[in-house]
Amino acid sequence: MMKKHKRLWLVFTLALALLVSACGNKQSNASGKDAKVKVGILQLMDQSALDQARKGFIAELKKEGYTEGKNLTIDYVNAQNDQSNLKSMSEKLAKDKNTVNVAIATPAAQALMQADKDTPQLFTAITDPVSAGLTTSMKKPSGNVTGTSDMVPVAGQIKLLHQLFPKAKKIGLLYNAAEPNSVYAIKLAQAAIKKLGLQAVSKTVATTADVQQTATALASQVDAIYIPADNVLTAAMATVGKVSEDKKVPVIPATGPMVQLGGVATNGIDYTKLGAQTAQMAVKIIKGKKVADMPVETPKDVSLVVNQKLAKLFKVDPAKVAGDK
């Protein structure tokens, strides 16, 4: 009888060991590149910087071994800057049970956080996630949300404006007051302008339809204009550039894509690289790292971006101040 019990115990022990081993292998494979990974992406709207961030994100995932159609499914939705779309699309991504969800731009991140408390969430192209209510700390995320900030050196950009256009005394500030990112950046810009002994003149827009009239009015009152990383203004930056040329008032925007569409120059970031940086965070989550252990990251690279056509028009050489950020 004792021998029979021993044999049964041995069989049970071996079976348990095999089960544990199988579970371990399953867990190991789940975090490997052979696993099927599903990533949700909610983008606020079609806009150059946001598009670059998304493309950079997907390209970097591929570099890390996650390829669409093989071991990666991209669950992509675009709200086209519509609040009702943001809500319904966020709810969709929450139900899709993705490995990780990514929100591009502040309103998208806010909507997704509201709809989904369970799926690990990353954000990108957001200036100040604390003011946006996405986390209470940059260093230690307070919820299930972290990501990359596109915070640019606003004071440095105002300094660049002053160096390029030293005779400019009145500096226009154009932004959408409904965007927390823009409001935060404008406060920094106002402080920097005051520190230089210059005068700030602010005007706001609500939609792209407001931009031409408001930009024209502002250009008639100031010597130069600064624009933060604002989604509405980025979408209408070509219009701003046309006003800038017509009124002979230079514009220093916050981002590289905005410069190419109608600004003179800036010390800005590459949104493709920012998207890639976000993808590196996504890979860590896919491999099992907890969101709470991942601080919000800021851009690793800031570089001078110049619109040669407008630099020539306004007779400036940004290269002379390229090293002074």
Residue pairs with C-beta under 8 A, 6 or more apart in sequence:
29 35
31 286
31 287
31 288
33 64
33 65
33 66
33 71
34 71
35 71
35 286
36 71
36 72
36 73
37 66
37 71
37 72
37 73
37 99
37 286
38 72
38 73
38 75
38 96
38 97
38 98
38 99
39 61
39 72
39 73
39 74
39 75
39 98
39 99
39 100
39 101
39 102
39 282
40 75
40 76
40 77
40 93
40 96
40 98
40 100
40 101
40 102
40 119
41 54
41 57
41 74
41 75
41 76
41 77
41 101
41 102
41 104
42 77
42 78
42 79
42 86
42 89
42 90
42 93
42 101
42 102
42 103
42 104
42 108
42 111
42 112
43 50
43 51
43 54
43 76
43 77
43 78
43 79
43 104
43 105
43 108
44 50
44 78
44 79
44 81
44 86
44 104
44 105
44 106
44 107
44 108
44 231
45 78
45 79
45 80
45 81
45 105
45 231
45 235
46 78
46 80
46 235
47 231
47 234
47 235
48 234
48 257
48 258
48 260
48 261
48 271
49 125
49 150
49 229
49 234
49 255
49 257
49 258
49 271
50 104
50 105
50 125
50 231
50 271
52 257
52 270
52 271
52 272
52 275
53 104
53 124
53 125
53 271
53 272
53 274
53 275
53 278
54 76
54 104
54 275
55 272
55 275
56 271
56 272
56 273
56 274
56 275
56 276
56 278
56 279
57 102
57 124
57 275
57 276
57 278
57 279
57 282
58 68
58 74
58 275
58 279
59 272
59 275
59 276
59 279
60 275
60 276
60 277
60 279
60 280
61 67
61 72
61 279
61 282
61 283
62 68
64 279
64 280
64 283
65 71
66 72
66 283
66 286
68 74
75 93
75 96
75 98
77 89
77 92
77 93
79 85
79 86
79 89
79 107
79 108
79 111
81 231
81 235
83 107
83 111
86 107
86 108
86 111
87 111
87 115
89 111
90 108
90 111
90 112
90 114
90 115
90 116
91 115
93 101
93 112
93 115
93 116
93 119
94 101
94 112
94 115
94 116
94 118
94 119
97 119
98 119
99 120
99 285
99 286
100 119
100 120
100 121
100 122
100 282
100 285
100 286
101 112
101 116
101 119
101 120
101 121
101 122
102 121
102 122
102 123
102 124
102 147
102 278
102 282
103 109
103 111
103 112
103 113
103 121
103 122
103 123
103 124
103 147
104 123
104 124
104 125
105 125
105 126
105 231
106 123
106 126
106 127
106 132
106 134
106 179
106 180
106 181
108 123
109 121
109 123
109 126
109 129
109 132
109 134
109 145
109 147
110 132
110 133
110 134
112 121
113 121
113 134
113 143
113 145
117 143
117 144
118 144
119 144
120 144
120 285
120 291
121 144
121 145
121 146
121 147
121 291
122 145
122 146
122 147
122 148
122 278
122 281
122 282
122 285
123 129
123 134
123 145
123 146
123 147
123 148
124 147
124 148
124 150
124 274
124 275
124 277
124 278
125 148
125 150
125 229
125 271
125 274
126 132
126 134
126 147
126 148
126 149
126 150
126 181
127 149
127 150
127 151
127 152
127 180
127 181
127 182
127 184
127 185
127 228
127 229
128 149
128 151
128 180
128 181
128 184
129 135
129 138
129 145
129 147
129 149
129 296
130 136
130 137
130 138
131 180
131 181
131 183
131 184
132 180
132 181
134 143
134 145
134 147
135 141
135 142
135 143
135 145
135 146
135 296
136 142
138 149
138 295
138 296
139 295
139 296
140 292
140 295
141 291
141 292
141 294
141 295
141 296
143 291
144 291
144 292
145 291
146 281
146 291
146 294
146 295
146 296
147 278
147 281
147 296
147 297
148 274
148 277
148 278
148 281
148 296
148 297
148 298
148 299
149 296
149 297
149 298
149 299
150 229
150 255
150 269
150 271
150 274
150 299
151 298
151 299
152 185
152 229
152 254
152 255
152 266
152 267
152 268
152 269
152 299
152 302
153 267
153 302
153 325
154 185
154 188
154 189
154 192
154 228
154 254
155 188
155 191
155 192
155 195
156 267
156 325
157 189
157 226
157 252
157 254
157 266
157 267
157 268
158 171
158 189
158 192
158 193
158 196
158 226
158 252
159 192
159 196
159 324
160 252
160 265
160 266
160 267
160 318
160 321
160 324
160 325
161 168
161 171
161 224
161 226
161 250
161 252
162 168
162 196
162 198
163 321
163 324
164 250
164 252
164 264
164 265
164 314
164 316
164 318
164 321
165 223
165 224
165 250
165 314
165 316
167 223
168 198
168 222
168 223
168 224
168 250
169 198
169 199
169 223
170 198
170 199
170 200
170 201
170 221
170 222
170 223
171 193
171 198
171 199
171 200
171 201
171 222
171 223
171 224
171 225
171 226
172 200
172 201
172 202
172 203
172 218
172 219
172 221
172 222
172 224
172 225
172 226
172 249
173 186
173 189
173 190
173 200
173 201
173 202
173 203
173 225
173 226
173 227
174 202
174 203
174 204
174 205
174 214
174 215
174 218
174 225
174 226
174 227
174 233
174 240
175 182
175 183
175 185
175 186
175 202
175 204
175 205
175 227
175 228
175 230
175 233
176 182
176 204
176 205
176 206
176 230
176 231
176 232
176 233
177 183
177 204
177 206
178 206
179 230
179 231
179 232
181 228
181 229
181 230
182 228
182 229
182 230
185 228
185 229
185 230
185 254
186 202
186 228
189 200
189 226
189 228
190 200
190 202
193 199
193 200
194 200
201 218
201 221
201 222
203 214
203 217
203 218
204 214
205 211
205 214
205 232
205 233
205 236
206 232
207 232
208 232
208 235
208 236
208 239
211 232
211 233
211 236
211 239
211 240
212 236
212 239
212 242
212 243
215 225
215 239
215 240
215 243
215 244
216 243
216 247
218 225
219 225
219 243
219 244
219 247
219 249
220 247
222 249
223 249
224 249
224 250
224 251
224 252
225 240
225 244
225 249
225 250
225 251
225 252
226 251
226 252
226 253
226 254
227 233
227 237
227 240
227 251
227 252
227 253
227 254
227 258
227 263
228 253
228 254
229 254
229 255
229 258
230 254
233 240
233 253
233 258
234 255
234 257
234 258
234 261
237 253
237 257
237 258
237 261
237 262
237 263
238 261
238 262
239 262
240 251
240 253
240 261
240 262
240 263
241 251
241 261
241 262
241 263
241 310
242 262
243 249
244 250
244 251
244 262
244 263
244 310
245 310
245 313
248 314
250 264
250 310
250 314
250 316
251 262
251 263
251 264
252 263
252 264
252 265
252 266
253 259
253 262
253 263
253 266
253 268
254 266
254 268
255 266
255 268
255 269
255 271
256 266
256 268
256 269
256 270
256 271
256 305
257 271
258 266
258 268
259 265
259 266
259 268
259 305
259 306
259 307
260 305
260 307
262 307
262 310
263 307
263 310
264 306
264 307
264 310
264 311
264 314
264 316
264 318
265 304
265 305
265 306
265 307
265 311
265 316
265 318
266 304
266 305
267 302
267 303
267 304
267 305
267 325
268 302
268 303
268 305
269 299
269 301
269 302
269 303
270 301
270 303
273 299
273 300
273 301
274 299
277 297
277 299
277 300
281 294
281 297
284 294
285 291
285 294
302 325
304 318
304 319
304 322
304 325
306 318
306 319
311 317
311 318
